[in-house]
Amino acid sequence: METNQIEVCANCNKSLPSVGFFCGGCLTQFKCKSCKALLEKDSIGCVFCGTPKDDQASTSGKNTHNTFRYHEIITGTSTERTIDGTYSDNVSKDFASVLINKLNGASTTTSDALGKITGKSQNNGVNDELIQDAEIIRDEKIKGDSNTIPVSSTEYPALKAIAMKNLPNSETEWIVVYAFYASNYGEKIFDRENIINNYIESNRYNKTSTKRDLSKCMTRAVVQGFINPLQTGYSMLDSGIDKAKEIISRTNSASPKSIKRSKKVTKEEEAVEDVKDKKLKKPTAGTGKSLKRLTDIDFHPTGKDSLDKFCKGFSIKNDNERNLLFVYYLSETLKITAVNNNHIYTCYDELGLKIPENMQSSISNTKTRTGWIETNNNSNITVTTKGRNKIKFWDKKD
């Protein structure tokens, strides 16, 4: 049924080519791509074979569509709303102006008409600051699979709304949610800086505790199979995506953490407590309960390998080898001059490893059985020459 008859475009009156399917002047489809029969004017498909016409709205420069999006969170409440409107270039700016007037309670005929279309009543007293996030977004054609539908941010609540409802039950669950948003809902790689930005966006950022606990919580998310560590950042695993969606869809808030109120004490009582604190800080040989995680260690130093990356460079078989690597990393990479049992305990906790129940005994075994480390009178742990040779020739026989 193919024909070489020259016709005139019904849309722009330009002569149609003898080959091809679209007018060179306006890109209007004039021939069926299935049976190659000429299409009738204003038809939505071929009258012979029933094949629909291609949608040219997103490829024609004259028919480009834009989306006007406005997102609002009512101050002091958990109520939020998102308004989307799709219009061509010719009317998008006018629509933006009309919508802004509507939100500000402007009493105009056009605004009243918009109110009837959206089914919403006048909303007087909206502050100009509430509409500064309104934007016009060009709706470009998606490359690749034509059946792929992009994930819209309007499907998920804003991070501030999640924080106001207090949906996650733990800081690790917060990391999963932050990772979900930072990865564009599981589509791209993200890093620690993206997570920190989400802390700030949700108004949960604390200069001291956030950076202190971030490594620990991200390690837990890795161990639990929610996020995957890569050389250039992190990616979301399927279980992490499902977990984030489950958290976001909750209807009940997590129980708020109780705040312990300190009672007034006398100077004499303060002196007694100081003495108790000093005694507790002294390590007790042979007990793991006296050890604690040190919060002032940066295991992701700028320009140097993290503890996790450093240890992955070695084939580790037992705790003696782990103790050696931990002492070496702390003293050589982080330049810590006085390494003690608490430092080793913190390394185990940082990597999410099972901590020896008797840390003092574990360190002692590494010292006496291998000779890789030694301790002085002040309980400072250092790497011996034998230990350095072990690291230098790790998988070779002595």
C-alpha positions, 0 to 999 in steps of 0.5 A: 500500500506504499505510495510515492504520491506528493501531497501537501501537509494539512498542518503547514501546507508544505509539500510532503516528501516522497519518502519518510513519515513526517512533514519536514516543516512541522513534523506532523505525521502524514504516513502510517509507519505500519502499512505506509498509507497516507493518514487522514487530516486530524486522525489519531491513527491509520484507517486501514490497519489501525496503527496509532500515530506517534506522539510528537508533543515532546519532539516538536519545538512548537509543542514543548510542554512544561510542568509548574510544580508548587510544594508547601508544608504548613508551618507548625503542622505535618500537613503538606501539598504539591500542585502540578500543572502541565502547559505549553511554553506559550502559557506556562508563565501566565499559569505560574502568575495566576497560580501565585495570585491564587495562593496569595488570595488575589481576587481576580476572575482568572484566579477564581476560575483556577479555584473552580478547576482545582476544586479548592477555595480561596487560601488567603494570607499565604506568605510570599516565602511559601511560593519561592520553591515554585518552579517551571520544569521542562518535560523532556522526552526520556531517552531509552526504553519508551515504556520507562516511567520516571519516579516523581518526587511527588510520590514521596513526602518531603524529609521535613514531613518525615521528621515531623511525623518521626517515622524511623525507629532508629538512627540506622533507619534514618540513614536508610531513608536519607540514602533512599532520597540521596540516591534519587530513590535507588537510581544513582550513587551517593556519598556521605556528604549527600547524607549530611545534606539530608540531615540538614534538610530534615532539620536533624543535623547536629554538628557534634553527634551527626558526624560522630555517629554517622560512620557507625550508623552507615556501617550498620546499614551496610551490615544489615544489607540496606546499602552497598559500599563502593569505591566512589560512594554507596548504592541502594540495595533492593532490601534498602529500597523496600525498607525505606518505602516501608518506613515512609508508609508508616502511619504511627510515629516512633516513640520519642526518646525521653530526656533525662533531667539532671538534679541539682547537686552540691559541690561536694557531690560533684567532687565525689562524682568526678572521682567516680568518673576518673575510676571508671575511665581507668581500664580494668584488665580482663574485662570487656565491660570497662571498654568504651567506643571513642567518639573523637576518631575520624575513620575517614581522614581526608586524603587517606584510606578509611579503616574499612578500605585499609583492612580490605587490602589484607586477607585476615584470618583471626583476631591476632591479625585484626589487632595488628592491623588496627594498631598499625592503622591507628598509629601510622595512618591516624598518627595516634601516639597512645593506642590503648584497648579502647582504640582497638575496641572502637575499631571492631565496633566501627567495622561491625565485627564481633568484639572479643569478650575479653579484649585484654586477653585478646591483646595479650595473646597477640603480644605473646603468641605472635610478637607483632605488638608490644605494650609499655608501662602506660598500657600504650600499644605499639607495632614491633619490627616483626609486626611491620614485617608481617604487614609488609610480607602479609601472605608470604611465609616467614 
